[in-house]
Amino acid sequence: MRAINQDISKHLNAAAILIFRQLLAAGYTCYLVGGSLRDVLLGLPLHDYDFTTSAKPEEVERVFQNYRVIETGIKHGTVTVLIDGQTYEITTYRLETVYSDHRHPDSITFASGLEEDLARRDFTVNALAWSPTSGLVDLYDGLADLEKRLIRAVNEPEQRFQEDALRILRALRFAAVLRFDIAPTTAAAIRKMLPDLAYVSTERVTTELDKLFNGAAAVKVLLAYPDLVNYSCPQLNLPPTEKLLPACTSKVLREFRCQHDNRPLIARHLAEMAPYTSAGLRVLRDYFVDKQADPDKVEENWRNYQQEMLTTFAWATFLRTPAANALSAKEIARILCFSNLRRHFLAICLEILTPEKWQTIGKTVNTSTVNEQTATYPWGQMLLEYGVETVTVGLLFALALVVVPDSCLQSWQNYLQTHTCWSLKDLQFNGADLRKNRPELQGAEINKALKQLHAAVLEGLVPNDKEALTAYVLKRL
């Protein structure tokens, strides 16, 4: 077994050093492995720690009896140790038998040493191991592949993918996120084995594709594997690209590239609208103030909100195909196990304010003033019909696909800054005021009258001032 002298310990936290110290002191061998070690060697932040050891699960539990130990995957030889609020997975060296379901080994047996454990790993860059006593162990030239930025399967690629079809998505996700190339033999096996993605659960597919879509090299990967989404989501009945018209296929990938390339622009616009900054627009205030109970989490939730929106934009480019259009956004979200928030975004992009609707709206605009950011978009009407959030999300998606010019968003921002009565909540006149001044109005009539009053404010017929609104109600409504 070849070991390479690499000082990894300086990149580890105190708890990881403690795990090594205690297992080694108890007479067991222990190594940092997998993505944890890979990321350390790439100079990336280390968020998760994975260890492999000669200790059996019950022996690991005994060594760490003074800490909380969670039997997360004990039937597979894995226990999780909780130290200072962070989890550390420790797995016994193991061998795996056949994978009848193309996802999970039918059974596992504990291996006699590290070499057997590393032989079952998916890719060479994940088949590295490090111990403070043995140094870096590299049986499959994983270090060289890291330097070449190459994803290569351990041993026979087809066998690796037949064992676990999820490895196909993992390979492509690594290529997209890490900007790695895929070794020719591994790439050939991926293309051959794409239909096996049907064995992978929808939840795992969605998680992997989310990460892939957000990867820096996502466009490169999808151009190389244009059928990936079709095979990953068989429940949507999307036809393989060879059965689609070339123009349709190129349109999907062109739109994906477009939204991906425009992500920095969209992120910048979102940052400008951040509702938690005093200078920002209140575009998404309803979601983050009225619906968010914990004000300390507003900024964190705002980041999550942005990420969900951008990820939905990526998915939407594939879900705008004719086959997917046969399904509602609600049905697609159910099939793909999307969150309620993502389903909400998807409905905006695919049904409510689609890029095609924005094109139609654009045809009604006075084009001579578009570049002056004073174009006569029907913002008041759209605000009344859809609400501020729906217009904003739909507009950002259209902007990501370059369906509308940047000046359209600036025009919308200008409108919001000069027309601050965005919803009935902003109206300086409520139901109680209406009942006081117009007691004959009851039930649905009150809501209808408030909407009419809101429209009058947006049309400039009356200022959003309680005294003026009271006079308007008495004379006009």
Secondary structure, DSSP 8 states (H G I E B T S, - for coil): --EE----GGGS-HHHHHHHHHHHHTT--EEEEHHHHHHHHHT-----EEEEESS-HHHHHHHTTTSEEEEEEGGGTEEEEEETTEEEEEEE-EEE---TTSSS-S-EEE-SSHHHHHHT-SBGGGSEEEETTTEEEESS-HHHHHHHTEE-BSS-HHHHHHH-THHHHHHHHHHHHHT-EE-HHHHHHHHHHGGGGGGS-HHHHHHHHHHHHTSTTHHHHHHH-TTHHHHH-GGGT---GGGS-HHHHHHHHHHHHHHHHTHHHHHHHHHHT-TTSTTS--TTHIIIIIS-S-GGGHHHHHHHHHHHHHHHHHHHHHHTSHHHHTS-HHHHHHHTT--HHHHHHHHIIIIIS-HHHHHHHHHTS-GGGGGGT-----HHHHHHHH-HHHHHHHHHHHHHTTSS-HHHHHHHHHHHHH----SGGG-S--HHHHHHH-TT--THHHHHHHHHHHHHHHTTSS-S-HHHHHHHHHHH-
